[in-house]
Amino acid sequence: MWAGQYFSLKAMAARPLAVGGPVAPRGLPAFAVMTLHSGQDAAGDTFYRDQKLKEAGRIAGGNLTSPVVWCDQPDCKEDFVVAKSAWTAEVLAGFQI
């Protein structure tokens, strides 16, 4: 499942997004699991996190359910949902979804 989503997202990223992009349906709980570091300096990390939170909130239609979980391990890169699938599955199981 994660591999299919990862490669689908990569293909979608290569195409221009429609104005506004996708938004979750109203009432649907939305959770965020993201990598903490951008791979740059501290200022880059802060900017990266702020932008990711804004985009996650927009996609969640303003209904981003807490908590936001950040992968802070050194090997957490953008592909961590696939590369660290056991870690990601454990976090999602904690959401009881």
C-alpha positions as CSV (number, residue, x, y, z in Angstrom):
1,M,0.0,0.0,0.0
2,W,2.7,2.5,1.0
3,A,4.7,1.8,-2.2
4,G,1.7,2.4,-4.4
5,Q,0.9,5.7,-2.6
6,Y,4.5,6.8,-2.7
7,F,4.9,6.2,-6.5
8,S,1.4,7.7,-7.1
9,L,2.4,10.8,-5.2
10,K,5.7,11.1,-7.1
11,A,3.8,10.9,-10.4
12,M,1.3,13.5,-9.2
13,A,4.1,15.8,-8.1
14,A,5.5,15.8,-11.6
15,R,2.2,17.3,-12.9
16,P,0.9,20.8,-12.1
17,L,-1.7,20.9,-9.3
18,A,-5.1,22.5,-9.8
19,V,-5.5,25.7,-8.0
20,G,-6.1,24.8,-4.4
21,G,-5.2,21.2,-4.8
22,P,-6.9,18.3,-3.1
23,V,-8.8,18.8,0.2
24,A,-10.2,16.1,2.5
25,P,-14.0,15.9,2.7
26,R,-15.5,17.7,5.7
27,G,-15.8,15.7,8.9
28,L,-13.1,13.2,7.9
29,P,-10.4,13.0,10.6
30,A,-7.1,14.1,9.2
31,F,-3.7,13.3,10.8
32,A,-0.2,14.4,9.8
33,V,2.9,12.3,10.0
34,M,5.9,14.2,8.6
35,T,9.7,14.4,8.7
36,L,11.0,16.9,11.2
37,H,14.1,18.1,9.3
38,S,14.6,19.5,5.8
39,G,18.2,18.4,5.6
40,Q,19.4,22.0,5.7
41,D,20.2,24.3,8.6
42,A,18.0,25.2,11.6
43,A,16.3,28.1,9.8
44,G,15.5,25.9,6.9
45,D,14.1,23.3,9.2
46,T,11.8,25.8,10.8
47,F,10.6,27.2,7.4
48,Y,10.1,23.6,6.2
49,R,8.0,22.6,9.2
50,D,5.9,25.8,9.0
51,Q,5.1,25.2,5.3
52,K,4.3,21.5,5.8
53,L,1.9,22.4,8.7
54,K,0.2,25.0,6.5
55,E,-0.2,22.6,3.6
56,A,-1.4,19.7,5.9
57,G,-4.0,22.0,7.4
58,R,-5.2,23.2,4.0
59,I,-5.5,19.6,2.7
60,A,-7.3,18.7,6.0
61,G,-9.8,21.4,5.2
62,G,-8.9,23.2,8.4
63,N,-9.7,20.0,10.4
64,L,-6.2,18.8,11.1
65,T,-6.6,16.5,14.1
66,S,-3.9,16.5,16.8
67,P,-1.3,15.3,17.3
68,V,0.9,16.0,14.4
69,V,3.7,13.3,14.6
70,W,7.2,14.3,13.4
71,C,9.7,11.6,12.5
72,D,12.9,13.1,14.0
73,Q,15.2,10.1,13.4
74,P,18.3,10.9,11.2
75,D,17.2,8.6,8.4
76,C,13.7,10.3,8.1
77,K,13.8,11.7,4.6
78,E,10.8,12.6,2.4
79,D,10.3,8.9,1.5
80,F,10.2,7.8,5.2
81,V,6.6,6.5,4.9
82,V,7.9,3.8,2.6
83,A,11.5,3.5,3.8
84,K,10.4,3.3,7.4
85,S,7.1,1.6,6.9
86,A,7.1,-0.3,10.2
87,W,7.6,3.1,12.1
88,T,4.8,4.7,10.1
89,A,2.4,1.8,10.6
90,E,3.0,1.9,14.3
91,V,2.2,5.7,14.4
92,L,-0.9,5.2,12.4
93,A,-2.0,2.3,14.7
94,G,-1.7,4.8,17.5
95,F,-4.3,6.9,15.9
96,Q,-6.6,3.9,16.0
97,I,-7.7,4.3,12.4
